[in-house]
Amino acid sequence: NTAATATGTTTISGAAVQCQGESVAFMCSISAINAGNYICIQGSADGSTGWVDLAGTRLQFPANDKPAVVEVVRPTYAYVRPSVVRAGATATITQIHQFRYEPLAQPVTNTVTNQIASETNLSPIAGTA
């Protein structure tokens, strides 16, 4: 996860996530939308250099202060990260959350900061919550 940012017009890159056959989704919102402000996913072979935008991952924010979720399923790069571009208007970015799922192997590193609680229920039956 990446902490919220101050108002500005610079691109903010989130923390790198090591993906060993995993899928990952990133979620955040932005205070001012326009055509130049969007979120995308970048990939790197080593997690520190050579970051490139992944094709098809650019997503415009739906409205001011409304979350956008961009996801990549089993990326071909060893590391991915979110990139929030603030090229069109001065804006504040909320905390960027990451959701990892479908691991094929235990990650080598797993730093957890700024945690949120989350739960997924698929077709639950009636009963005690």
Secondary structure as GFF3:
##gff-version 3
##sequence-region A 1 129
A	DSSP	beta_strand	12	13	.	.	.	ID=ss1
A	DSSP	beta_strand	17	18	.	.	.	ID=ss2
A	DSSP	beta_strand	23	28	.	.	.	ID=ss3
A	DSSP	beta_strand	37	44	.	.	.	ID=ss4
A	DSSP	beta_strand	52	53	.	.	.	ID=ss5
A	DSSP	beta_strand	59	60	.	.	.	ID=ss6
A	DSSP	beta_strand	68	72	.	.	.	ID=ss7
A	DSSP	beta_strand	79	86	.	.	.	ID=ss8
A	DSSP	beta_strand	97	101	.	.	.	ID=ss9
###
